[in-house]
Every structure is written in C-alpha cells, then in structure tokens.
Amino acid sequence: MSAIPIAIPAIETPWRLPSRGRVGMFSLIGAESAIFTIFLVAYIFYIGKSLGGPTPQQVLHIPIFNTICLLSSSLTIHLSLSALRAGKNAAFGLFWFLTFALGAVFLIGTGREWHHLIYEEGLTISTNLFGTTYYSLVGLHAFHVTAGLVGLSVVMVLALAGRVKQEHAEHVDVLSLYWHFVDVVWVVVFTTVYIIGR
C-alpha cells in the first residue's frame, strides 16, 4: 500500500514595508550618483584639452595616505554599527569616533593638497580647464565628506549624552549608507583624477 503524500502548508512571512530612512537614503544616493557622473564625464572629456599649464602630471601627487584613511573609515563605521546592534555602546562610541577622525584627516589632507596647488603650483579654479574640472569634481566630493562629518558629529554628541541605544541601530545604519557612498565615490574620483587623468 503506497503512502499518501501530505501537503504541508507553507509558512508565510508577513511582508514589511522597507524602512523609510533607507528608501530615502537610497533615493538620495541615486540622485547624487547622477550628479557625480556628470562631473566625472566632464573631467574625462576635458583631459588634455587645457591650452596652458600646469597639467595634472606636473602638479598632482597621489594622495595614498588620505585614501587609506577614508577607505578605512568604511570599516570602522561598519564595526561601529555592529557594536551598536550587539548593545555594546562603548565599542560603538569608539569606532564611531575613529570614523569621524579618519574622515577629518582625509578632509584636512584635501585642504593641504589644495593649499599646495593654489599657493605653490599656481593652479586655481580659473587657471585652465584642468583647474576648473579638478576643483569642481574633488570639491564636490569634499563637500559630501563635510556633510557626512556633520552627520557623524551629531550622532557622536548624542552618543556622548547617552541618547544612542541599541534600538536606534536602524537610524544609524541610514547614515552609514551615506558614508559608504562617499567612500565608493572617492574610489571612482581617485581612479579618474589620479590614475587615468595623469
């Protein structure tokens, strides 16, 4: 006598709306990606079309230390968020501060590079096409890093006041998405300006 198969009802998991914060941040990232794409295309289009110097080969130095700092901050913000989700508030605060510090070092490095280019190499935004596209593209990224640092500092102040708890991890994750975006964009900008453009 053959066994009769018994149908087991499938367990349905309830559908949840995606987080409004994540949807909003992904929308912002999409819009910002379009803006960066325009600036990148302009930079690539005008490579080698400046009528006078200085040229990228003459004045640009590859910012390896700055890049390591910024890319390392993606790891520290990930570790920070993991610590918060595990309820380890002290570790969260430490890694969050490291993220802020690494981002600040990157921004200071960009400022030093610009000071060198402007006052020692004579490259300003109005010097030639290279100067215009360089400062526009790198400046756009520096603006986004600055905005990210403002967000990081607000969370840091709240954390010091004991206002950031495990249940706020989803909100903190939204800001971490923005910071990862800033890091990914830098990889593209770095490759375009300091590798391809030289």
C-alpha positions in Angstrom: 0.0 0.0 0.0 1.6 3.3 -1.1 1.8 6.2 1.3 -0.4 9.2 0.5 1.6 12.4 0.4 0.5 15.0 2.9 0.6 18.7 1.8 2.3 20.9 4.4 1.0 24.4 4.3 3.7 27.0 3.5 4.5 29.4 6.3 4.2 32.9 5.0 6.3 35.5 6.5 4.5 38.8 6.8 5.6 41.5 4.3 7.0 44.6 5.9 7.3 48.0 4.3 11.0 48.9 3.8 12.5 51.4 6.1 11.6 55.0 5.1 15.0 56.1 6.1 16.7 53.5 3.9 14.4 54.3 0.9 15.1 58.0 1.4 18.8 57.5 1.6 18.9 55.2 -1.5 17.0 57.8 -3.4 19.4 60.5 -2.3 22.4 58.3 -3.3 20.8 57.7 -6.7 20.4 61.4 -7.3 23.9 62.2 -6.0 25.3 59.5 -8.2 23.8 61.2 -11.2 25.4 64.5 -10.3 28.8 62.8 -9.7 28.5 61.1 -13.1 28.1 64.4 -14.8 31.2 65.9 -13.2 33.2 62.7 -13.9 32.2 62.8 -17.6 33.1 66.4 -17.8 36.5 65.8 -16.2 37.3 62.9 -18.5 36.1 64.8 -21.6 38.4 67.8 -20.8 41.5 65.7 -20.0 44.4 67.1 -22.0 42.4 70.0 -23.5 43.9 72.8 -21.4 45.6 75.4 -23.5 48.2 76.2 -20.8 49.7 74.6 -17.7 50.0 73.5 -15.1 49.0 70.0 -16.2 48.0 67.1 -13.9 51.3 65.3 -14.5 53.2 68.4 -13.3 51.3 69.2 -10.1 49.2 66.2 -8.8 50.6 63.8 -6.3 48.7 60.6 -5.5 47.1 61.0 -2.0 47.7 57.5 -0.8 47.6 58.3 2.9 44.3 60.3 2.6 42.8 57.4 0.6 43.8 54.8 3.1 42.2 56.9 5.9 38.9 57.4 4.1 38.6 53.8 3.0 39.4 52.6 6.5 36.6 54.7 7.8 34.1 52.4 6.0 35.5 49.5 8.1 35.2 51.5 11.4 31.7 52.6 10.7 30.7 49.0 9.9 32.3 47.9 13.2 30.5 50.7 15.0 27.1 49.7 13.7 27.8 46.0 14.5 28.7 47.0 18.1 25.5 49.1 18.5 23.3 46.2 17.2 25.0 44.0 19.8 24.3 46.5 22.5 28.0 47.4 23.0 27.6 51.1 23.4 31.3 51.8 24.4 32.6 50.0 21.4 30.1 51.8 19.2 31.3 55.2 20.5 35.0 54.3 20.0 34.5 53.1 16.4 32.2 56.0 15.6 34.8 58.4 16.8 37.5 56.7 14.7 35.3 57.0 11.7 34.9 60.7 12.3 38.7 61.1 12.9 39.6 59.3 9.7 37.1 61.4 7.7 38.5 64.6 9.3 42.1 63.5 8.4 41.0 63.0 4.8 39.4 66.4 4.6 42.4 68.1 6.2 44.6 66.3 3.6 42.4 67.6 0.8 42.8 71.1 2.2 46.6 70.8 2.4 46.6 69.5 -1.2 44.6 72.5 -2.4 46.8 74.9 -0.5 49.9 73.4 -2.2 48.2 73.5 -5.6 47.0 77.1 -5.2 49.9 78.8 -3.5 52.9 76.7 -4.6 51.8 75.5 -8.1 49.6 78.4 -9.1 46.6 76.1 -10.0 43.3 77.8 -9.2 39.8 77.0 -10.5 40.2 79.7 -13.2 43.7 78.8 -14.3 42.7 76.4 -17.1 40.2 73.6 -17.9 42.1 71.2 -15.7 41.9 73.5 -12.7 38.2 74.1 -13.3 37.2 70.4 -13.6 39.6 69.3 -10.9 38.4 71.7 -8.2 34.8 71.1 -9.3 35.0 67.3 -9.0 37.2 67.0 -6.0 35.4 69.9 -4.3 32.0 68.2 -4.8 33.4 65.1 -3.1 34.9 67.2 -0.3 31.5 68.9 0.2 29.9 65.4 0.6 32.6 64.4 3.1 31.9 67.6 5.1 28.2 66.8 5.1 29.0 63.3 6.3 31.2 64.6 9.1 28.4 66.9 10.3 26.1 63.9 10.5 28.7 61.8 12.3 29.4 64.6 14.8 25.7 64.9 15.6 25.4 61.2 16.3 28.7 61.4 18.3 27.3 64.2 20.5 24.1 62.2 21.1 26.1 59.1 21.9 28.2 61.0 24.5 24.9 62.2 26.0 23.8 58.6 26.3 21.0 59.1 23.8 22.0 56.4 21.2 20.8 53.0 22.1 20.6 49.5 20.5 17.1 50.3 19.2 18.5 53.2 17.2 20.7 51.0 15.1 18.4 51.2 12.1 18.6 55.0 12.1 22.4 54.9 12.5 22.5 52.5 9.6 20.9 55.1 7.3 23.8 57.5 8.0 26.4 54.7 7.5 24.9 54.1 4.0 25.7 57.7 3.1 29.2 57.3 4.4 29.8 54.1 2.4 28.6 56.0 -0.7 31.1 58.8 0.0 33.9 56.2 0.2 32.8 54.4 -3.0 32.6 57.7 -4.9 36.2 58.5 -3.8 37.4 55.3 -5.3 35.9 56.4 -8.7 37.2 60.0 -8.3 40.7 58.8 -7.2 40.9 56.5 -10.2 39.7 59.1 -12.6 41.8 62.1 -11.4 45.0 60.5 -10.1 45.3 57.4 -12.3 43.5 57.9 -15.6 43.8 61.7 -15.7 47.6 61.7 -15.2 
